Amino acid sequence: MPPLKKLHIGMSLAPTWLSGDAWRRPDSGVEGLYGSDLYLDIALRAEQAKLDFAFLPDSLFLNTTLLDSGTGFASLDPTLLLASIARETSRIGLLSTASTTFYPPYIVARQIQSLNWLSNGRAGWNIVTALDGNGNFGLSEMPSPEERYARAAEFTEVVRLLWESYPNEALKLDRESGRFADPSLVKVIDHEGAFFSVKGPLNLPRHGRVPIPLVQAGASDAGRAFAASVADAIFASTPDRSAAGDLRSDLRSRAEARGRRGDDIRLLPGLSLYLAPTRAEAQELFAETNARTSRERCLVTVHEMTGLDLSSWPADRPVRASDLPPPPEKVRSRTHSQLLRRMIERDEPTVEDLLRRPEVIGSAHWLVVGTPADAVAEIRDWATAGAIDGFVAFPGGSVESVRLFLEQVVPELSDLGLFRKDYAGATFFDHLSDN
Ligand SMILES: Cc1cc2nc3c(=O)[nH]c(=O)nc-3n(C[C@H](O)[C@H](O)[C@H](O)COP(=O)(O)O)c2cc1C
């Protein structure tokens, strides 16, 4: 058997280790939530563990109904926060998120290229079409998924053209001749499309020649088609190994159909980790963290995602495929609603089990509640089955989960030959290309 490829591992700075009731722990450091030290500390430790990248998701709205018990999605601007982390780190990739539905492409091209300069080639862009926030941008409702993806495709094309419009070679900085740059190499892009009209060039030269990695989140049919055409990686929710394996092979064949190599697109699912020295402690950590995730909220989630109203069903009644009404016309994320339907069709869980599944209480991410050794075994299993190219770690419950992941799980994966021992290159793209 050929040796297994090395995994690509990202560390979410989201910070999931404060979510649910975890922020109430005495050592949570929650007071630092809107500063940079909390995140910098984790990014430095992730760099010490030689991870590919630190990652920040983003949203552009405040969910005030959740604010009573948690952040309600409030966060620092991800690109600004990563810029402050860039100065203190030297090797780890920095993956920021920017929405193609709300921002203008010129601003995103400039922000991400700025992060690339500030980090010496370590920036990446997580392309999202967003789930909410239309009211903050003059839109009475969210555009349809089709329109959002059509806009995302044109947006991404414009950003790439802008990055090319002032190539690094144009920068001369020749003191002797007094030539600062060669304007003949700097080109307008004169883009006129269905959504954007952008003249260019970008008012910032490109940093070096290595590409800035593009990551895409959203795995409906339209999302996959878009990812397969441009993305270096897809960040996905895959709660079980077969969902990951199916998505990975589908993405590879879609990429090949577009003349790319299957290896050009890497599947990096989110991995939610509740870790403790013993399984019993890990279970307790998970239960304590999610204790206030109310049954009512889970019932609403199931209803919104599938159209099923379970509020009067007995807890032990199985939910079957035949109970599922046709999918609601409007769902926030088709990816998440499809994952939930798929799980019901396959497992026929009881109402009680359904309401405790990661697809309902979390973001439908792959979930490990156990010891560091359990996490290693599970990751090894998914990797040897060829279901993933890596993952993005979302440690939950407490900072202890972060520590156990970086200090025990990652080194063990390295010892097994599943992860690098040291960085081979200097840029984020180098890390993603290093197998
Ligand atoms: C794993 C995952 C992560 C996502 N992260 C974000 C995010 O950080 N910010 C955001 O605005 N939207 C995020 N989204 C939403 C997607 O960009 C997209 O708008 C949504 O999933 C609808 O697309 P779909 O129909 O392909 O699922 C995420 C979606 C998925 C599946």
The ligand as an ORCA input file, in Angstrom:
! r2SCAN-3c Opt
* xyz 0 1
  C     -19.103     24.212      6.950
  C     -19.727     25.513      6.582
  C     -19.181     26.696      7.096
  C     -19.720     27.947      6.786
  N     -19.160     29.075      7.310
  C     -19.726     30.282      7.055
  C     -19.189     31.484      7.636
  O     -18.204     31.493      8.370
  N     -19.809     32.640      7.342
  C     -20.903     32.718      6.538
  O     -21.403     33.805      6.314
  N     -21.417     31.603      5.962
  C     -20.862     30.401      6.205
  N     -21.377     29.263      5.626
  C     -22.529     29.394      4.716
  C     -22.158     29.144      3.279
  O     -21.231     30.076      2.768
  C     -23.401     29.160      2.398
  O     -23.948     30.452      2.337
  C     -24.494     28.247      2.904
  O     -23.997     27.015      3.350
  C     -25.498     28.021      1.766
  O     -24.872     27.346      0.734
  P     -25.238     25.836      0.426
  O     -26.634     25.928     -0.164
  O     -24.193     25.393     -0.576
  O     -25.174     25.113      1.711
  C     -20.845     28.011      5.933
  C     -21.384     26.826      5.402
  C     -20.850     25.590      5.716
  C     -21.465     24.349      5.140
*
